[in-house]
């Protein structure tokens, strides 16, 4: 099954059940909040529900408009704003560190290469790839738990880690589809292909799904 059919089948399934809510990063992208807010939003989104991330980012940037302002903020003030976010103590310090680097080293401009992004504190490949996709519309494959799980269930990959999954997908999938993978797979993982009790009964790509076939659902 090619990627175009997979993406189309996923969107068709979700719309037939209930049109899905946009992911937090897609929402930031559509709102054209700027590359810096997407970078910070991506850092905050780790292990946090999308709705919580969206609210926290809006509150944060209603007070701090630029990397310089956020770089000069006090940790305790940031903690008060993002306390609903998972690991908010660590993330408060981290986003201030990142803001200082963006302000001083990059003159307030978020870098747009993987190599530069992963040098920032707390920014791994997934976060960096998310910034490339959602902030810069650059082809990349951010692999989170949803992308990793669904890729294995479909049989696109047979991997043990998100890092492995990213590398295999990059080899197997035409570059023109990369930018759509994270957004579509994450929504599908949140709404249909859940970790426990996936909704195989409504899935329109199940006939080509390794998980469905092997489990005789």
N, C-alpha and C positions, 0 to 999 in steps of 0.2 A: 504493500500500500504506500503510495507516495505522500509526501508531506502536504501537498495541496488538498488531497482528499481527507487526510487526518484533521487538518485545521478546519476545513469546511464541515466535516462530520461533527466535530466537537462544538462548533458554534451553532450548528443546526440543532444538536441535542439540547444544548443549554437554552436556546430560545424557545424550543418546544415545551420545555419544562417550566422555566421562568427566566426571563432575560436577566443575565447575571449583573451584579454590581461591578463597576470598574475596579480594578486593583488600585491600591493606594498610589503606586508609582505612575500608572496610566492616568490617574486623576490629576496628579501633579503635572504630568506632561501636557494633558489637554488644557489645563488651566493656564499654561504658559507662565508658570511661576518663576522660571529661571533655572539655569543649570546648577547654581549653588544650592538652591532649596531642594532640588532633586537629589543632589549628593548627600545632603544632610538627612533628607527623608529616607534615603536608602539605608543609611547607617542606623537610623532610628527604627526601621521596619523589621530588623532581625528579631525573630521570636516574639513578634507583636502582631496583633490583629490589624487588618487594613484600616478598619474604622478608627481605631485608636491612633494609629500612625497619622492618618489624615488630620484628625483634630489637633494632635500635638504639633504637627508642622505648621498648621494655620496659626495656632496660638503663638508659637515661637517666632514666626516671621512677621507677626503683627507688631512685635516689639523690637526685634532685631532685623534690620532690613539688609544689611551688608555683611560680608565676611569680617570687615574691620570691627563692626559693632559687636558681632558675636565673639570675635577673638578677645575683645576687652570685657566680656561679660564675666560675672562671678559664677562659680560653679553652683553655689547654693540657689542663685536666682534661676539658673537653667533647670535645676532639679525640681523646683516648685512648678515650673511650666510643664515639664515632661514626666512627672512622677507616675502617670498612668502607663508609661512605656516600660516594657520589660528591661531589667538591668539599667534602670535610669541613672543610678549613681555612676556607673562606668561610662555610659553613653554621654552623660553631661560633660565629663572631663574630655572624652574623646572628641566630641564635636567642637569644643573650644580649641583643642590641639590642632585639629584639621583646619579650622578657621584661621588660626594664626599662620599656618603654612601657606594656605591659599592667599592670604593677605600679603604676607611678606615675600614669599618665594615666587608667587605667580601673579602678583599685583592685582589680586581680587578675581582673577579669571580661573575657572576650573579647568585643569588640563584634560585633554581629550584623547589620551592614549592609555592603553592598558598598563604599560610599563610605568608611567608616571603615577597613575591612580593607585596602583598596588603599593606604592611607596608611602602612601598616606597612612597614618595610624589607624588600625582597625579596619582597613579596607583590603579585603581579600579578592580573589578572582570573581566570585559571584557579585559582590557589591560593585566592583569596577565594571564588570560587564553590564550590570543594570544601569550604571551611569552612562555608558556608551550608547545603550539602546534608548533609554528614556530621556536623557538630556541632549544627546547629540544625533539621534537617529542613525547611529552607526551599527552595522551588522555585527552582532555578538550573540552568544548563547549563555545567558545567566542560568545556572542550574541550581535550583533550590530543592527542597524535599519533594515538592509536587512534580517538578520536571524530572527529577531522578526516578521517582516511583512510577510515574506514568510511562516514561520511556522504557523502563524494564518490563512493565506489565504488557505493553504493546509488543515487546520483542524487538524494539528498535536497537536496544543495547542489552548486554548481559554484564552489568557492572556492579561493583560493591560500593563505590563512592561517587558523590556528585562531580568530583574532579575528573574521574575516569569517564563519566557520562558525557561531560562537556567535550572531551577530546574525541570520543567516538562519534558523537553527533556532528561535530565539526567536519569529520571525514566523510560521513554518510549523507548529510543533508546539504542540498544546494544553498549557497550563501544568500540567495534572494529570499529565503524563508526564515533565516536566522532571527530577524528582528521581531517576528510574530510569535516565536515559540514560547518565550517566557510568559508573556501576557495571556496567551490562549491556554497553555498547559496549567498555569497557576489558577486561573478561573475554573478550569475543568476539575482540577484537583480539589478545589474548595467546594464546588457545587455538585459534581457528579462522581468522579473517580476518587472517592474519599479513601483515606488510609484503611478504615474499617467499614465494612458493608458498602462497598462501591455500588452505585446504582446501575448495574449492568443491564437491568431490564429495560431501561430507556436509552441506553447508549447506542448510537447509530453506527459505530465503528467496531462493535463487539465481534462481528464475524471474522474480523482480521486481527483480533486481539489474542495474543498468546495466553494471557491470564485467563480469559474467558474460555478459550478452547481447552486448556489443560485442566481446568476445574469443572468442566462439564456443567456449567451453570445453566 
